[in-house]
Amino acid sequence: MVFSPTHVRPEARFDIQTNEEQSELTASHAHEDLEIIYFHAGIGIHQIGTHTFPLQPGSLYFIAPQTLHWLQAHQDSQFFTITFDLKFLPPTPSLEANVDPYHFPLLAPFVLQKQLQFHLKPELALQIQHLCLTMHQEKHNHCPCTQDIQRALLTILIGHAFRSHAQSIQALMPKEAPCLRKKELLSRTLQLIDEGFHQKLSLEQVASKLYLSPCHLAHVLKRETGKTFVELLTEKRLEKTVQLLLLTELSIGEIASQVGFEDASYFTKRFRQKVGLSPKAYRTHHTDNILSQIGKR
């Protein structure tokens, strides 16, 4: 029998890169696959949706598919980025089978990333770094069982992250998982919000494109996400707002216009309600924080 590194599950996608091998990551972007970032040297910030996390050595970041994120790290920082599709994980849940990620432990960190900071104790951080180094070496080996070894190492990595935060994860998991039967409808709705958040967008407009009544769509969104259409739209707009505040010099009024708010005062009010600071104060606070951290280097 002839062995080859693609003999086992060639359809599963997996890649691991060091920060030196990657292009600029400061632009907001999203992936169709699952992504893990292990940060092992340096400082910076990592924006996942509307949540800002400090980049610090010994930290893991789990990014679910189609989640907007970006990071800004000091030039001396070092990290690994791992991307893979759902088929790569053992056992492989079928997306068509309405598998509930809340009851699939290897997916729990991705579901709860915005509510948890996966910072590791020094001893465990060294183990995770070694796992990443070994996976990266396997990437260039082109030997039999490469994919199997990478899958095993990835499983151990996620398992360690779960175990080290098991108590917090279990406390955050809902007693009843959300129903996934309306997954396609929800995905399409979120896509339409992504495409139209920068302009006037109403529940009625989105419902019309989906050939649904506004009442029915509102009911589905509330049941599946716990949020209203306006809340989902506002959340998307604020995600973009945070990116523009920290990565551009646009005025508050210009940012408000670019993210779909006609009234800058109302925009400021909604941002303060969600984040706890005005847009101007948020920009000043995080810019000063980054500069102070870099100044300590």
C-alpha positions as protocol buffer text, in pm:
chain_id: "A"
residue {
  index: 1
  type: MET
  ca { x: 0 y: 0 z: 0 }
}
residue {
  index: 2
  type: VAL
  ca { x: 135 y: 343 z: -93 }
}
residue {
  index: 3
  type: PHE
  ca { x: 105 y: 610 z: 176 }
}
residue {
  index: 4
  type: SER
  ca { x: 82 y: 980 z: 110 }
}
residue {
  index: 5
  type: PRO
  ca { x: 23 y: 1280 z: 339 }
}
residue {
  index: 6
  type: THR
  ca { x: -310 y: 1343 z: 165 }
}
residue {
  index: 7
  type: HIS
  ca { x: -432 y: 985 z: 194 }
}
residue {
  index: 8
  type: VAL
  ca { x: -635 y: 1058 z: 507 }
}
residue {
  index: 9
  type: ARG
  ca { x: -932 y: 1296 z: 480 }
}
residue {
  index: 10
  type: PRO
  ca { x: -793 y: 1515 z: 200 }
}
residue {
  index: 11
  type: GLU
  ca { x: -1108 y: 1727 z: 209 }
}
residue {
  index: 12
  type: ALA
  ca { x: -1027 y: 1869 z: 554 }
}
residue {
  index: 13
  type: ARG
  ca { x: -854 y: 2208 z: 555 }
}
residue {
  index: 14
  type: PHE
  ca { x: -576 y: 2292 z: 801 }
}
residue {
  index: 15
  type: ASP
  ca { x: -297 y: 2548 z: 809 }
}
residue {
  index: 16
  type: ILE
  ca { x: -66 y: 2700 z: 1069 }
}
residue {
  index: 17
  type: GLN
  ca { x: 148 y: 3009 z: 1016 }
}
residue {
  index: 18
  type: THR
  ca { x: 385 y: 3218 z: 1222 }
}
residue {
  index: 19
  type: ASN
  ca { x: 333 y: 3594 z: 1227 }
}
residue {
  index: 20
  type: GLU
  ca { x: 632 y: 3633 z: 990 }
}
residue {
  index: 21
  type: GLU
  ca { x: 450 y: 3424 z: 728 }
}
residue {
  index: 22
  type: GLN
  ca { x: 130 y: 3630 z: 734 }
}
residue {
  index: 23
  type: SER
  ca { x: 23 y: 3948 z: 563 }
}
residue {
  index: 24
  type: GLU
  ca { x: -95 y: 4254 z: 755 }
}
residue {
  index: 25
  type: LEU
  ca { x: -377 y: 4168 z: 998 }
}
residue {
  index: 26
  type: THR
  ca { x: -477 y: 4518 z: 1109 }
}
residue {
  index: 27
  type: ALA
  ca { x: -761 y: 4538 z: 856 }
}
residue {
  index: 28
  type: SER
  ca { x: -1093 y: 4402 z: 978 }
}
residue {
  index: 29
  type: HIS
  ca { x: -1157 y: 4063 z: 820 }
}
residue {
  index: 30
  type: ALA
  ca { x: -1343 y: 3737 z: 865 }
}
residue {
  index: 31
  type: HIS
  ca { x: -1275 y: 3376 z: 767 }
}
residue {
  index: 32
  type: GLU
  ca { x: -1498 y: 3093 z: 652 }
}
residue {
  index: 33
  type: ASP
  ca { x: -1299 y: 2854 z: 874 }
}
residue {
  index: 34
  type: LEU
  ca { x: -1234 y: 2831 z: 1246 }
}
residue {
  index: 35
  type: GLU
  ca { x: -925 y: 3021 z: 1362 }
}
residue {
  index: 36
  type: ILE
  ca { x: -700 y: 3007 z: 1668 }
}
residue {
  index: 37
  type: ILE
  ca { x: -431 y: 3261 z: 1750 }
}
residue {
  index: 38
  type: TYR
  ca { x: -169 y: 3175 z: 2010 }
}
residue {
  index: 39
  type: PHE
  ca { x: 21 y: 3485 z: 2120 }
}
residue {
  index: 40
  type: HIS
  ca { x: 351 y: 3404 z: 2290 }
}
residue {
  index: 41
  type: ALA
  ca { x: 558 y: 3724 z: 2283 }
}
residue {
  index: 42
  type: GLY
  ca { x: 495 y: 4100 z: 2269 }
}
residue {
  index: 43
  type: ILE
  ca { x: 196 y: 4326 z: 2333 }
}
residue {
  index: 44
  type: GLY
  ca { x: -98 y: 4474 z: 2144 }
}
residue {
  index: 45
  type: ILE
  ca { x: -475 y: 4455 z: 2112 }
}
residue {
  index: 46
  type: HIS
  ca { x: -711 y: 4210 z: 1942 }
}
residue {
  index: 47
  type: GLN
  ca { x: -1058 y: 4323 z: 1841 }
}
residue {
  index: 48
  type: ILE
  ca { x: -1318 y: 4045 z: 1808 }
}
residue {
  index: 49
  type: GLY
  ca { x: -1654 y: 4194 z: 1715 }
}
residue {
  index: 50
  type: THR
  ca { x: -1715 y: 4478 z: 1963 }
}
residue {
  index: 51
  type: HIS
  ca { x: -1488 y: 4320 z: 2225 }
}
residue {
  index: 52
  type: THR
  ca { x: -1131 y: 4438 z: 2277 }
}
residue {
  index: 53
  type: PHE
  ca { x: -880 y: 4194 z: 2425 }
}
residue {
  index: 54
  type: PRO
  ca { x: -521 y: 4269 z: 2525 }
}
residue {
  index: 55
  type: LEU
  ca { x: -260 y: 4074 z: 2335 }
}
residue {
  index: 56
  type: GLN
  ca { x: -31 y: 3927 z: 2596 }
}
residue {
  index: 57
  type: PRO
  ca { x: 208 y: 3631 z: 2608 }
}
residue {
  index: 58
  type: GLY
  ca { x: 44 y: 3300 z: 2693 }
}
residue {
  index: 59
  type: SER
  ca { x: -299 y: 3385 z: 2551 }
}
residue {
  index: 60
  type: LEU
  ca { x: -523 y: 3195 z: 2311 }
}
residue {
  index: 61
  type: TYR
  ca { x: -791 y: 3356 z: 2095 }
}
residue {
  index: 62
  type: PHE
  ca { x: -1067 y: 3150 z: 1932 }
}
residue {
  index: 63
  type: ILE
  ca { x: -1243 y: 3308 z: 1633 }
}
residue {
  index: 64
  type: ALA
  ca { x: -1559 y: 3148 z: 1497 }
}
residue {
  index: 65
  type: PRO
  ca { x: -1632 y: 3148 z: 1120 }
}
residue {
  index: 66
  type: GLN
  ca { x: -1754 y: 3478 z: 971 }
}
residue {
  index: 67
  type: THR
  ca { x: -1652 y: 3674 z: 1284 }
}
residue {
  index: 68
  type: LEU
  ca { x: -1502 y: 4015 z: 1211 }
}
residue {
  index: 69
  type: HIS
  ca { x: -1172 y: 4068 z: 1391 }
}
residue {
  index: 70
  type: TRP
  ca { x: -837 y: 4240 z: 1361 }
}
residue {
  index: 71
  type: LEU
  ca { x: -525 y: 4275 z: 1571 }
}
residue {
  index: 72
  type: GLN
  ca { x: -260 y: 4536 z: 1621 }
}
residue {
  index: 73
  type: ALA
  ca { x: 61 y: 4400 z: 1770 }
}
residue {
  index: 74
  type: HIS
  ca { x: 399 y: 4551 z: 1850 }
}
residue {
  index: 75
  type: GLN
  ca { x: 657 y: 4481 z: 1581 }
}
residue {
  index: 76
  type: ASP
  ca { x: 850 y: 4245 z: 1811 }
}
residue {
  index: 77
  type: SER
  ca { x: 543 y: 4032 z: 1884 }
}
residue {
  index: 78
  type: GLN
  ca { x: 533 y: 3663 z: 1800 }
}
residue {
  index: 79
  type: PHE
  ca { x: 228 y: 3444 z: 1747 }
}
residue {
  index: 80
  type: PHE
  ca { x: 89 y: 3147 z: 1559 }
}
residue {
  index: 81
  type: THR
  ca { x: -233 y: 3149 z: 1358 }
}
residue {
  index: 82
  type: ILE
  ca { x: -412 y: 2818 z: 1303 }
}
residue {
  index: 83
  type: THR
  ca { x: -702 y: 2788 z: 1057 }
}
residue {
  index: 84
  type: PHE
  ca { x: -908 y: 2477 z: 988 }
}
residue {
  index: 85
  type: ASP
  ca { x: -1254 y: 2373 z: 884 }
}
residue {
  index: 86
  type: LEU
  ca { x: -1505 y: 2187 z: 1097 }
}
residue {
  index: 87
  type: LYS
  ca { x: -1429 y: 1858 z: 921 }
}
residue {
  index: 88
  type: PHE
  ca { x: -1077 y: 1861 z: 1062 }
}
residue {
  index: 89
  type: LEU
  ca { x: -1192 y: 1813 z: 1421 }
}
residue {
  index: 90
  type: PRO
  ca { x: -1252 y: 1466 z: 1569 }
}
residue {
  index: 91
  type: PRO
  ca { x: -1523 y: 1353 z: 1580 }
}
residue {
  index: 92
  type: THR
  ca { x: -1649 y: 1546 z: 1281 }
}
residue {
  index: 93
  type: PRO
  ca { x: -1998 y: 1692 z: 1332 }
}
residue {
  index: 94
  type: SER
  ca { x: -2202 y: 1731 z: 1017 }
}
residue {
  index: 95
  type: LEU
  ca { x: -2333 y: 2081 z: 957 }
}
residue {
  index: 96
  type: GLU
  ca { x: -2636 y: 1929 z: 789 }
}
residue {
  index: 97
  type: ALA
  ca { x: -2719 y: 1732 z: 1104 }
}
residue {
  index: 98
  type: ASN
  ca { x: -2787 y: 2045 z: 1315 }
}
residue {
  index: 99
  type: VAL
  ca { x: -2508 y: 1958 z: 1557 }
}
residue {
  index: 100
  type: ASP
  ca { x: -2521 y: 2183 z: 1860 }
}
residue {
  index: 101
  type: PRO
  ca { x: -2178 y: 2338 z: 1930 }
}
residue {
  index: 102
  type: TYR
  ca { x: -2275 y: 2406 z: 2291 }
}
residue {
  index: 103
  type: HIS
  ca { x: -2269 y: 2031 z: 2350 }
}
residue {
  index: 104
  type: PHE
  ca { x: -1950 y: 1978 z: 2150 }
}
residue {
  index: 105
  type: PRO
  ca { x: -1665 y: 2066 z: 2390 }
}
residue {
  index: 106
  type: LEU
  ca { x: -1403 y: 2133 z: 2123 }
}
residue {
  index: 107
  type: LEU
  ca { x: -1622 y: 2414 z: 1988 }
}
residue {
  index: 108
  type: ALA
  ca { x: -1707 y: 2571 z: 2325 }
}
residue {
  index: 109
  type: PRO
  ca { x: -1407 y: 2811 z: 2326 }
}
residue {
  index: 110
  type: PHE
  ca { x: -1517 y: 2949 z: 1988 }
}
residue {
  index: 111
  type: VAL
  ca { x: -1873 y: 3002 z: 2109 }
}
residue {
  index: 112
  type: LEU
  ca { x: -1764 y: 3177 z: 2430 }
}
residue {
  index: 113
  type: GLN
  ca { x: -1454 y: 3371 z: 2319 }
}
residue {
  index: 114
  type: LYS
  ca { x: -1626 y: 3709 z: 2347 }
}
residue {
  index: 115
  type: GLN
  ca { x: -1709 y: 3636 z: 2712 }
}
residue {
  index: 116
  type: LEU
  ca { x: -1379 y: 3482 z: 2822 }
}
residue {
  index: 117
  type: GLN
  ca { x: -1010 y: 3561 z: 2808 }
}
residue {
  index: 118
  type: PHE
  ca { x: -813 y: 3242 z: 2753 }
}
residue {
  index: 119
  type: HIS
  ca { x: -493 y: 3341 z: 2933 }
}
residue {
  index: 120
  type: LEU
  ca { x: -280 y: 3043 z: 3035 }
}
residue {
  index: 121
  type: LYS
  ca { x: -54 y: 2976 z: 3331 }
}
residue {
  index: 122
  type: PRO
  ca { x: 319 y: 2978 z: 3237 }
}
residue {
  index: 123
  type: GLU
  ca { x: 363 y: 2599 z: 3247 }
}
residue {
  index: 124
  type: LEU
  ca { x: 61 y: 2538 z: 3024 }
}
residue {
  index: 125
  type: ALA
  ca { x: 161 y: 2824 z: 2794 }
}
residue {
  index: 126
  type: LEU
  ca { x: 492 y: 2649 z: 2726 }
}
residue {
  index: 127
  type: GLN
  ca { x: 305 y: 2328 z: 2640 }
}
residue {
  index: 128
  type: ILE
  ca { x: 80 y: 2515 z: 2397 }
}
residue {
  index: 129
  type: GLN
  ca { x: 379 y: 2682 z: 2233 }
}
residue {
  index: 130
  type: HIS
  ca { x: 544 y: 2342 z: 2189 }
}
residue {
  index: 131
  type: LEU
  ca { x: 225 y: 2203 z: 2032 }
}
residue {
  index: 132
  type: CYS
  ca { x: 218 y: 2493 z: 1786 }
}
residue {
  index: 133
  type: LEU
  ca { x: 584 y: 2448 z: 1697 }
}
residue {
  index: 134
  type: THR
  ca { x: 531 y: 2078 z: 1635 }
}
residue {
  index: 135
  type: MET
  ca { x: 224 y: 2140 z: 1417 }
}
residue {
  index: 136
  type: HIS
  ca { x: 422 y: 2397 z: 1221 }
}
residue {
  index: 137
  type: GLN
  ca { x: 709 y: 2151 z: 1169 }
}
residue {
  index: 138
  type: GLU
  ca { x: 463 y: 1885 z: 1052 }
}
residue {
  index: 139
  type: LYS
  ca { x: 331 y: 2130 z: 794 }
}
residue {
  index: 140
  type: HIS
  ca { x: 665 y: 2113 z: 613 }
}
residue {
  index: 141
  type: ASN
  ca { x: 740 y: 1742 z: 668 }
}
residue {
  index: 142
  type: HIS
  ca { x: 518 y: 1598 z: 392 }
}
residue {
  index: 143
  type: CYS
  ca { x: 534 y: 1261 z: 565 }
}
residue {
  index: 144
  type: PRO
  ca { x: 276 y: 985 z: 622 }
}
residue {
  index: 145
  type: CYS
  ca { x: 27 y: 1062 z: 900 }
}
residue {
  index: 146
  type: THR
  ca { x: 103 y: 1436 z: 896 }
}
residue {
  index: 147
  type: GLN
  ca { x: -264 y: 1530 z: 901 }
}
residue {
  index: 148
  type: ASP
  ca { x: -340 y: 1277 z: 1174 }
}
residue {
  index: 149
  type: ILE
  ca { x: -60 y: 1414 z: 1393 }
}
residue {
  index: 150
  type: GLN
  ca { x: -172 y: 1773 z: 1336 }
}
residue {
  index: 151
  type: ARG
  ca { x: -531 y: 1678 z: 1421 }
}
residue {
  index: 152
  type: ALA
  ca { x: -420 y: 1507 z: 1742 }
}
residue {
  index: 153
  type: LEU
  ca { x: -205 y: 1803 z: 1847 }
}
residue {
  index: 154
  type: LEU
  ca { x: -485 y: 2050 z: 1768 }
}
residue {
  index: 155
  type: THR
  ca { x: -730 y: 1845 z: 1973 }
}
residue {
  index: 156
  type: ILE
  ca { x: -488 y: 1847 z: 2268 }
}
residue {
  index: 157
  type: LEU
  ca { x: -444 y: 2224 z: 2235 }
}
residue {
  index: 158
  type: ILE
  ca { x: -817 y: 2297 z: 2242 }
}
residue {
  index: 159
  type: GLY
  ca { x: -867 y: 2039 z: 2516 }
}
residue {
  index: 160
  type: HIS
  ca { x: -608 y: 2210 z: 2737 }
}
residue {
  index: 161
  type: ALA
  ca { x: -777 y: 2546 z: 2679 }
}
residue {
  index: 162
  type: PHE
  ca { x: -1116 y: 2398 z: 2772 }
}
residue {
  index: 163
  type: ARG
  ca { x: -984 y: 2226 z: 3085 }
}
residue {
  index: 164
  type: SER
  ca { x: -797 y: 2531 z: 3209 }
}
residue {
  index: 165
  type: HIS
  ca { x: -1119 y: 2736 z: 3190 }
}
residue {
  index: 166
  type: ALA
  ca { x: -1373 y: 2457 z: 3245 }
}
residue {
  index: 167
  type: GLN
  ca { x: -1542 y: 2617 z: 3545 }
}
residue {
  index: 168
  type: SER
  ca { x: -1596 y: 2948 z: 3365 }
}
residue {
  index: 169
  type: ILE
  ca { x: -1710 y: 2775 z: 3046 }
}
residue {
  index: 170
  type: GLN
  ca { x: -1965 y: 2560 z: 3228 }
}
residue {
  index: 171
  type: ALA
  ca { x: -2099 y: 2866 z: 3411 }
}
residue {
  index: 172
  type: LEU
  ca { x: -2151 y: 3053 z: 3083 }
}
residue {
  index: 173
  type: MET
  ca { x: -2312 y: 2770 z: 2889 }
}
residue {
  index: 174
  type: PRO
  ca { x: -2692 y: 2802 z: 2869 }
}
residue {
  index: 175
  type: LYS
  ca { x: -2905 y: 2528 z: 3017 }
}
residue {
  index: 176
  type: GLU
  ca { x: -3071 y: 2485 z: 2681 }
}
residue {
  index: 177
  type: ALA
  ca { x: -2877 y: 2531 z: 2359 }
}
residue {
  index: 178
  type: PRO
  ca { x: -3020 y: 2748 z: 2083 }
}
residue {
  index: 179
  type: CYS
  ca { x: -3204 y: 2564 z: 1808 }
}
residue {
  index: 180
  type: LEU
  ca { x: -3008 y: 2542 z: 1484 }
}
residue {
  index: 181
  type: ARG
  ca { x: -3299 y: 2451 z: 1255 }
}
residue {
  index: 182
  type: LYS
  ca { x: -3317 y: 2806 z: 1121 }
}
residue {
  index: 183
  type: LYS
  ca { x: -2942 y: 2825 z: 1061 }
}
residue {
  index: 184
  type: GLU
  ca { x: -2966 y: 2903 z: 691 }
}
residue {
  index: 185
  type: LEU
  ca { x: -3223 y: 3178 z: 746 }
}
residue {
  index: 186
  type: LEU
  ca { x: -3019 y: 3331 z: 1026 }
}
residue {
  index: 187
  type: SER
  ca { x: -2701 y: 3314 z: 819 }
}
residue {
  index: 188
  type: ARG
  ca { x: -2870 y: 3489 z: 525 }
}
residue {
  index: 189
  type: THR
  ca { x: -3012 y: 3759 z: 753 }
}
residue {
  index: 190
  type: LEU
  ca { x: -2671 y: 3832 z: 903 }
}
residue {
  index: 191
  type: GLN
  ca { x: -2524 y: 3842 z: 553 }
}
residue {
  index: 192
  type: LEU
  ca { x: -2778 y: 4105 z: 447 }
}
residue {
  index: 193
  type: ILE
  ca { x: -2695 y: 4308 z: 758 }
}
residue {
  index: 194
  type: ASP
  ca { x: -2324 y: 4280 z: 674 }
}
residue {
  index: 195
  type: GLU
  ca { x: -2392 y: 4405 z: 322 }
}
residue {
  index: 196
  type: GLY
  ca { x: -2626 y: 4690 z: 414 }
}
residue {
  index: 197
  type: PHE
  ca { x: -2538 y: 4816 z: 762 }
}
residue {
  index: 198
  type: HIS
  ca { x: -2372 y: 5131 z: 621 }
}
residue {
  index: 199
  type: GLN
  ca { x: -2702 y: 5261 z: 482 }
}
residue {
  index: 200
  type: LYS
  ca { x: -3066 y: 5277 z: 585 }
}
residue {
  index: 201
  type: LEU
  ca { x: -3174 y: 4921 z: 656 }
}
residue {
  index: 202
  type: SER
  ca { x: -3501 y: 4804 z: 807 }
}
residue {
  index: 203
  type: LEU
  ca { x: -3651 y: 4477 z: 921 }
}
residue {
  index: 204
  type: GLU
  ca { x: -3910 y: 4514 z: 645 }
}
residue {
  index: 205
  type: GLN
  ca { x: -3643 y: 4544 z: 374 }
}
residue {
  index: 206
  type: VAL
  ca { x: -3456 y: 4235 z: 490 }
}
residue {
  index: 207
  type: ALA
  ca { x: -3776 y: 4033 z: 535 }
}
residue {
  index: 208
  type: SER
  ca { x: -3883 y: 4125 z: 181 }
}
residue {
  index: 209
  type: LYS
  ca { x: -3554 y: 3994 z: 37 }
}
residue {
  index: 210
  type: LEU
  ca { x: -3606 y: 3669 z: 226 }
}
residue {
  index: 211
  type: TYR
  ca { x: -3973 y: 3641 z: 117 }
}
residue {
  index: 212
  type: LEU
  ca { x: -4088 y: 3646 z: 479 }
}
residue {
  index: 213
  type: SER
  ca { x: -4321 y: 3862 z: 681 }
}
residue {
  index: 214
  type: PRO
  ca { x: -4142 y: 4110 z: 911 }
}
residue {
  index: 215
  type: CYS
  ca { x: -4326 y: 3960 z: 1208 }
}
residue {
  index: 216
  type: HIS
  ca { x: -4204 y: 3608 z: 1132 }
}
residue {
  index: 217
  type: LEU
  ca { x: -3844 y: 3718 z: 1077 }
}
residue {
  index: 218
  type: ALA
  ca { x: -3847 y: 3917 z: 1400 }
}
residue {
  index: 219
  type: HIS
  ca { x: -3974 y: 3611 z: 1587 }
}
residue {
  index: 220
  type: VAL
  ca { x: -3704 y: 3384 z: 1438 }
}
residue {
  index: 221
  type: LEU
  ca { x: -3424 y: 3630 z: 1518 }
}
residue {
  index: 222
  type: LYS
  ca { x: -3539 y: 3675 z: 1876 }
}
residue {
  index: 223
  type: ARG
  ca { x: -3574 y: 3301 z: 1930 }
}
residue {
  index: 224
  type: GLU
  ca { x: -3244 y: 3206 z: 1767 }
}
residue {
  index: 225
  type: THR
  ca { x: -3022 y: 3490 z: 1891 }
}
residue {
  index: 226
  type: GLY
  ca { x: -3205 y: 3647 z: 2183 }
}
residue {
  index: 227
  type: LYS
  ca { x: -3175 y: 3980 z: 2001 }
}
residue {
  index: 228
  type: THR
  ca { x: -3399 y: 4200 z: 1789 }
}
residue {
  index: 229
  type: PHE
  ca { x: -3318 y: 4302 z: 1433 }
}
residue {
  index: 230
  type: VAL
  ca { x: -3226 y: 4651 z: 1552 }
}
residue {
  index: 231
  type: GLU
  ca { x: -2991 y: 4508 z: 1815 }
}
residue {
  index: 232
  type: LEU
  ca { x: -2816 y: 4290 z: 1556 }
}
residue {
  index: 233
  type: LEU
  ca { x: -2787 y: 4582 z: 1315 }
}
residue {
  index: 234
  type: THR
  ca { x: -2654 y: 4813 z: 1586 }
}
residue {
  index: 235
  type: GLU
  ca { x: -2403 y: 4549 z: 1698 }
}
residue {
  index: 236
  type: LYS
  ca { x: -2269 y: 4523 z: 1344 }
}
residue {
  index: 237
  type: ARG
  ca { x: -2245 y: 4900 z: 1309 }
}
residue {
  index: 238
  type: LEU
  ca { x: -2058 y: 4931 z: 1638 }
}
residue {
  index: 239
  type: GLU
  ca { x: -1811 y: 4659 z: 1535 }
}
residue {
  index: 240
  type: LYS
  ca { x: -1722 y: 4870 z: 1232 }
}
residue {
  index: 241
  type: THR
  ca { x: -1718 y: 5183 z: 1447 }
}
residue {
  index: 242
  type: VAL
  ca { x: -1452 y: 5041 z: 1677 }
}
residue {
  index: 243
  type: GLN
  ca { x: -1234 y: 4954 z: 1379 }
}
residue {
  index: 244
  type: LEU
  ca { x: -1264 y: 5304 z: 1232 }
}
residue {
  index: 245
  type: LEU
  ca { x: -1201 y: 5473 z: 1568 }
}
residue {
  index: 246
  type: LEU
  ca { x: -875 y: 5289 z: 1628 }
}
residue {
  index: 247
  type: LEU
  ca { x: -739 y: 5250 z: 1276 }
}
residue {
  index: 248
  type: THR
  ca { x: -835 y: 5580 z: 1109 }
}
residue {
  index: 249
  type: GLU
  ca { x: -835 y: 5951 z: 1186 }
}
residue {
  index: 250
  type: LEU
  ca { x: -1190 y: 6005 z: 1061 }
}
residue {
  index: 251
  type: SER
  ca { x: -1403 y: 6244 z: 1265 }
}
residue {
  index: 252
  type: ILE
  ca { x: -1685 y: 6109 z: 1479 }
}
residue {
  index: 253
  type: GLY
  ca { x: -1937 y: 6253 z: 1234 }
}
residue {
  index: 254
  type: GLU
  ca { x: -1767 y: 6088 z: 938 }
}
residue {
  index: 255
  type: ILE
  ca { x: -1760 y: 5754 z: 1117 }
}
residue {
  index: 256
  type: ALA
  ca { x: -2127 y: 5785 z: 1210 }
}
residue {
  index: 257
  type: SER
  ca { x: -2213 y: 5841 z: 844 }
}
residue {
  index: 258
  type: GLN
  ca { x: -2000 y: 5548 z: 725 }
}
residue {
  index: 259
  type: VAL
  ca { x: -2168 y: 5302 z: 962 }
}
residue {
  index: 260
  type: GLY
  ca { x: -2524 y: 5402 z: 879 }
}
residue {
  index: 261
  type: PHE
  ca { x: -2615 y: 5665 z: 1141 }
}
residue {
  index: 262
  type: GLU
  ca { x: -2765 y: 5986 z: 1005 }
}
residue {
  index: 263
  type: ASP
  ca { x: -2758 y: 6160 z: 1344 }
}
residue {
  index: 264
  type: ALA
  ca { x: -2413 y: 6186 z: 1506 }
}
residue {
  index: 265
  type: SER
  ca { x: -2566 y: 6261 z: 1847 }
}
residue {
  index: 266
  type: TYR
  ca { x: -2781 y: 5949 z: 1836 }
}
residue {
  index: 267
  type: PHE
  ca { x: -2477 y: 5753 z: 1717 }
}
residue {
  index: 268
  type: THR
  ca { x: -2277 y: 5875 z: 2018 }
}
residue {
  index: 269
  type: LYS
  ca { x: -2563 y: 5787 z: 2252 }
}
residue {
  index: 270
  type: ARG
  ca { x: -2595 y: 5431 z: 2121 }
}
residue {
  index: 271
  type: PHE
  ca { x: -2217 y: 5378 z: 2130 }
}
residue {
  index: 272
  type: ARG
  ca { x: -2203 y: 5497 z: 2492 }
}
residue {
  index: 273
  type: GLN
  ca { x: -2492 y: 5267 z: 2587 }
}
residue {
  index: 274
  type: LYS
  ca { x: -2314 y: 4966 z: 2438 }
}
residue {
  index: 275
  type: VAL
  ca { x: -1950 y: 5035 z: 2524 }
}
residue {
  index: 276
  type: GLY
  ca { x: -1971 y: 5262 z: 2829 }
}
residue {
  index: 277
  type: LEU
  ca { x: -1766 y: 5544 z: 2673 }
}
residue {
  index: 278
  type: SER
  ca { x: -1829 y: 5805 z: 2408 }
}
residue {
  index: 279
  type: PRO
  ca { x: -1661 y: 5735 z: 2071 }
}
residue {
  index: 280
  type: LYS
  ca { x: -1408 y: 6013 z: 2136 }
}
residue {
  index: 281
  type: ALA
  ca { x: -1325 y: 5885 z: 2486 }
}
residue {
  index: 282
  type: TYR
  ca { x: -1297 y: 5528 z: 2358 }
}
residue {
  index: 283
  type: ARG
  ca { x: -1050 y: 5633 z: 2087 }
}
residue {
  index: 284
  type: THR
  ca { x: -842 y: 5838 z: 2332 }
}
residue {
  index: 285
  type: HIS
  ca { x: -838 y: 5567 z: 2599 }
}
residue {
  index: 286
  type: HIS
  ca { x: -729 y: 5284 z: 2372 }
}
residue {
  index: 287
  type: THR
  ca { x: -480 y: 5493 z: 2174 }
}
residue {
  index: 288
  type: ASP
  ca { x: -314 y: 5615 z: 2494 }
}
residue {
  index: 289
  type: ASN
  ca { x: -310 y: 5261 z: 2631 }
}
residue {
  index: 290
  type: ILE
  ca { x: -133 y: 5124 z: 2322 }
}
residue {
  index: 291
  type: LEU
  ca { x: 123 y: 5405 z: 2325 }
}
residue {
  index: 292
  type: SER
  ca { x: 194 y: 5361 z: 2695 }
}
residue {
  index: 293
  type: GLN
  ca { x: 248 y: 4987 z: 2651 }
}
residue {
  index: 294
  type: ILE
  ca { x: 484 y: 5042 z: 2359 }
}
residue {
  index: 295
  type: GLY
  ca { x: 668 y: 5310 z: 2557 }
}
residue {
  index: 296
  type: LYS
  ca { x: 745 y: 5057 z: 2828 }
}
residue {
  index: 297
  type: ARG
  ca { x: 927 y: 4832 z: 2586 }
}
